[in-house]
Amino acid sequence: MAVKILFFLLVISQISLASAQTAPAASTVPTASAANTGTPSNVVEKELEVAMGIDAIEKVDFDYSTKMTIGNEQFLKLVLVPQKREIIFKGLKPGRTTVLIRDTLGDIRLRYTVNVTATGKSNTVSELRELIGDVEGLDIGIKGGKVFVGGEIVVPDDIGRVSQVLASYPEVLTLIELSPQTQRIIARKMSDELARNNLKDVTVRVVNKVFWLEGVVSNEKKKELAGTIAKSYLPPKIQNLSASSQRIQTPVTEDILNFIAVNEKKEPQPAPKMVKITSQFVELSKSYNKVFAFKWAPLMGEDNSQIQFGQTKDGNLTGQASSGTLSATISNLFPKLNAAKSAGYARTIQSGMVIVRDGFTDGGKISKKTTIPFALGTGEFQKASAAEVGLDLDVKPKVLEQEKVELGIVLSVSIQVASGSASPVTTSNSINTNVVLKSKESAAIGGIVQNTSATDYDNTGNDPAPLQPSGDGGGGGSPLFRLYRSKSYSTNKSQYVIFVTPEIIESASAGSEEIRKKFRRRE
């Protein structure tokens, strides 16, 4: 009996032990904390600390997608290098954020928790980027444990601002130089200014970041002038700001090497300047006439026309009352009306051009004449005569400073205003003056305006004399009565203006090509 009880207890203990061993295996449900993370079980978690100004480079062992998720982009910036499977982490602002990295299939493979910290050096880098980060050609960062600012500045004016900022950061390593392209531009400006100062044989080039002046001049003063002009084109802000802070290498005398050779010789006198003077004479005339006349003058002028009253006998009046007889022919029975208008317009333009050497005492002269022949008198007293019309220009120029020209001008112009009469009617205009004009500018140096108007009422100056009866009975007669009414209006306007234009030229051949084009013929 005791053995059976012992066997029964042994079986019960084995069953209990077996149930206790199998119970944990049946519980495969994940815990609440694992189910609520939202991250797949195959995602790798990494912690990363990035200091501002010091980039962190992470390598991955799979091809990642460039579409990455940053929790807060204010703290961190990513630079992707997919070819090398690299990711560069750049800290922007102190803080903590996450970065999710997916593979090319879109599955999340990496989850970075990035802590961006701000050290003393990173703060310096952030401040410098804010102050001078927009300057073209600069690179700001931390290398070898030091904050540095390096590169080549393209715009010389930016060096002044950079130098002023770096003066407040003595611990920053400065590696700034002027761009070679900028130096070439400055050298070209130096050459242009030297040519404008009659130093056309002097050239400027850049050798090892130093300006070389080369060429030949006739004396030492011109050599010194070339050096002074070249120094004036060095950026002034580099000299002023950089010299005070000594943060950037400043241009000094050694930055310009003067290799100009002096060839002492007597310089030829420059050729005197030439002055081209162009004058235009413009005359404008207008005339207008208006006539209105009413005339009525009937008359009896036929042969044997008479009016008789009373009895006649043998053609004589007897004095006895009788019926009158009327025998006459009346001409000009109807009134005459005369209305007419006439207007005329004429414009005369004459131009003269002469080239004169500056300082020539006799000046320049040009003349154009036309002879108009006509006859005076009649019969045996007739003789030949002639009238001249044309242009006479006499000018004496003198070149002054600032491309101004003093002109002594004598101009005479005569033109024909009427023809068809016994002798031609001409008019003459002349001017004698001294003016100062700038080269290539025109001015009206003289002119006259004349207006004439006249009005006539009942002017019978053109009316023929009254007809009187002829004594031999051969016709004629006198008007029975006369009615006349007229009004005439006439106005004449005339004006002339003289323009003159001086131009300083190097040679008398200047501008001749334009003149040749005017005379060129088509083949």
Buried (B, 14 or more C-beta within 10 A) or exposed (E): EEEEEEEEEEEEEEEEEEEEEEEEEEEEEEEEEEEEEEEEEEBEEEEBEBBBBBBBEBEBEEEBBEEBEBBBEEBBBBEBEEEEBBBBBBBBBBBBBEBBBBBEEEEBBBBBBBBBBBBEBBBBBBBBBEBBBEBEBBEBBBEEEEBBBBBBBBBBEBBBBBBBBBBEBEEBBBEBBBBEEBBEEBBEEBBEBBEEEEBEBBBBBBEEEEBBBBBEBBEEEBBEBBBEBBBEBBBEBBBEBBBEBEBBBBBEEEBBBBEBEEEEEEEEEEEEBBBBBBBBBBBBBBBBBBBBBBBBBBBBBBEEBEEBEBBBEEEEEEEEEEEEEEEBEEEBEEEEEEEEEEEEEEEBEBEBBBBBBBEBEEBBBBEEEEEBEEEEEEEEEEEEEEBEBBBBBBBBBBBEEEBBBBBBBBBBBBBBBEEEEEBBEBBEBEBEEEBEBBBEEBBEBBBEEEEEEEEEEEBEEEBEEEBEBEEEEEEBBEBEEBEBEBBBBBBBBBBBBBBBBBBBBEEEEBEEEEEEEEEEEEE
